[in-house]
Amino acid sequence: MTSSIYNGTVIHKRFKPKKHFFKYRVFSLLIDLYDLKDLNKNISFFSYNTFNLISFYDKDHGARDGSSLVKWVKKNLRENNINSDDIRVKLLCYPRIFGYVFNPLSIFFVYDKKENLVSILYEVKNTFGEQHTYIFKTENNDLLQHSCSKKFHVSPFMEMNCNYFFKSLKPAEKILVVIDQYQLDEKILFASQDGNRVDFSSWELLKSYIKHPLMTFKIISAIHFEAFKLWAKGIRFIKKKFKIKNNITFEN
């Protein structure tokens, strides 16, 4: 199995129109989607598509209908002229804990048969139950860098006329994901997640849970608490102008 666990931190730093900062500790799973049945069989406290202390459900990602995530990734690669033959797909995400999860950002890393990274999919969710996936073709570099215009309403305190600059380390002993958000050439937000790798074993999974009990509940609670503090600072609430369910864009 090539799946891993990463223990680390999330940081958000807002620069405009008022400064705001928060930081909290998390653990993430980097799941090789071809490992899921073996993980379900061999890892205590973990289940695939069924309830457990820690679990992973297909319906939390991709088409969000419970269908195969590998087939969903392959379909989107083919539609964007990226070779989908003999690929392996690893998904960096938070797991369900006691059946609950919220993933503000999940990342699909797509490898060819020579273990070269060929594509990366940034799957962004908001608290309204909506999702947008930004798909990039990529070179097999240790540091992955991509940029695109913002196409999805995430925070009710951020305008849509912004640009994202993504930077990610190719997962190894460490992970690092950085998102810089710009508006009119001014940096208004820095967000990052880092982590150190441990083996995906029953013992390491239990240790990660003990270090971060009820983590997924804390994440959604922290999002709403930080939103309240932004509102209390007088930052204007921006109404969402349109509804989507699950959009996908291919970015150059």
N, C-alpha and C positions, 0 to 999 in steps of 0.2 A: 504493500500500500504506500502511496506517496502523499497522503493527506497529512496535514500538520495543524498544530494549535499555536496561536500567537498571543502572548500577553503583553499589553502595552497601554498607551494613553491616547485620548482624543483631545485635541485643542481647537478652540474657536476663538478668533480674535477679530473684532470688528473695529474699523477705523473711522467710518463715516456713517451718519452725520454726528454720532457720538461714540466714544470708545466703549467697548464692552468686551469682557474676556471670561472664558470658563474652560475648565480642564477636568477630565475624569478618567478613571482607569477602566479598561475593558479587556475582554479576550475575544478573539475571533477564530473562526475555523477556516482553513484553506482546504476545501474538500475537492479531491479529484472525483468528479462525478461518476467515474467508472468504479470507484471504491465503495460506493454507498451500500451495496448489499453486503459486502464483507464487513464494513463498519457496523452495520445493523446486527450482524451475526456475532461479531467478536468483541465488541466494545460494550462493557457494562455501562449502565446509566444512559446509553445513547440508543435512539431508535430512528428509523427511516420511515416517514409517512405514518407513524403511530406515536401515541403519547408516551412520554418518558420524562425523567428529570431534565434531560437535554435531548433535543430532537431536531430533525431537518425534514421539511416538507417541500416537495416539488412546487406546490401551489403558491409558495411564498415568493417565487421568482419567475422570470421568463414570461410565458403567456398567462401565468397565474390561474391556470385551470386544472392543475395537477398533471398535465401532460409532460412528456419527456423533455428535460432541459437540454440534453445533448441534441435531440432532434430540433429543438427551437433554435439553438445556437447555429447548427449546421444550415438550417433554412435561411437564417439571416446572413450568414456568410456567403452562401450561394447567391442570394439576391444582390449582394454588393461585390460580386466578382472576387471573392476570397476563397481560395481552395479549401474545401472542407473534408477532403479525403484523409483518412488515418489520423485524425486530430485527437488530442486529449484536451479536456476542458477542466480547469480548476476554478472554483468559485470561492472568493474571499467574502465572508459574511458573518453576521451574528447568528447563533443558533436560537431555536426556541428554548426557553427555560420554563418549565411547568406549562408548556403549551402556548406561550406568548412570545412574540418577537416583533420588533420594529427595526428595519434596516434603512437608515437614511441613505446609505450608499453601499452597494454590493458591486464587486468587480469580477467579471469573468476573464480569466487569462486563457488564451487559446494557443496550443502548441502543435506543431506538426510532428511527423513521425521521427524527426531527428532532434526533437526537444527544443526546436527553435520557436520563439514566440512570434506568432503571425498576426494576432489580433487581440484587442482588448475592448471589453464592453463595460461601460460605466452605467450601472442601473441605479437611478435616483428615485427615491420615493418621497412623498410629502405626507403630512398627517391627515390629508383629506382622502386617503385611500387610492391616490393616483401614482402613476409611475411613468418615467421617461428613460429610455436607454439610448446612450450615445455610443455608436460603434466606430472604432478606429482600426484601420490597418496599421500594423506597426513593424518596425525592424527588430531584430533580435538583440537589443541592447540591454545592459543592466539598468540604465536609467531611461524611463519611457516618458516622453513629453508630448502633450497634445493640447490643442486649443480649439475653442468653438464659441459661438454665440449662445447665450442662455435661451433655452426654448421651453422652459418648464417652471411653473410657479411653485417654489419650494417654501420660502419664508414669507409670511404676510408683512414683513418689514423690509423687503427688498424689491426694488423695481425689476422689471423684465429686461430693460435695455442695458444688459450687462454682457460681459464676456468671461468665460472660464479658461483658466490655464491649469491643466492637470499635470502633475509630475508623480511618477510611481517608480519605486524600485522593483525590478524583477524579483519575485519572491524567492528568498534563500534563507539564510540564518536570521535575517531581519526583513521586516516589511516597512515601507514608508509610503504613504499616500498624502500628497499635498494638493490642495485646491486653492488657487488665488482667484478672487473675483474682482473684476475691474468694471468701473462705470465711468465713461467719458475719460478714459486713460488714467483714472485715479483708482488706486487699490482701496477697496472698501471692506474686503473680508479675506482672512487667512484661515484655512481649516486644514487639519492634519490628523493622521492616525499612524502610529508606529507600533512596533511589536517585535518581540524576540521569540524565536521558534522553539517549540518542544515537540516531541513525538506525539502522535495521535494515539494515545493508549488510555486504558480505563483509569489508571492512576493519575496521569497528567490531566485528563479531563476532569476528574473529581477535584484535583487541586485547583484547577482554574476556576471551577464553580465556587469552591470554598473561598477563594480570594475575591470573587465578584458575585456574591449571592444576589439573586433576583435582579441581575444586571439589566435584562431587557425591560423590566418594569421601571427601573431607575432611569433608563435612557429616555423613555417617553415622558416620564415625570419631569426630568431635567429640561427637556425641550420646552414643555409648557411653563415651567418655572422661569426659565431664561426669557421666554417670550413675555411673561408678565413683567419682568424687570426692564425689558426694552420699552414696553408700554409705559411703565412708571417713569422712565427717563424722558418721556415725551416724544419718542420716535413714532412717526406717522404710520398708521395701519393702512396697508395697501390691499384693496379688495381684489380677489381673484377674478379675472375678466372672462375666463372660459373654463369649461370642464373637459377633462380628458379621462381616459381610463388607463391606457397602456400604449403610449406612443414610442416609436423607434425612429432614430435618424442616423444616417451614415455620414460621418464627418471626414473631411480630407485633412 
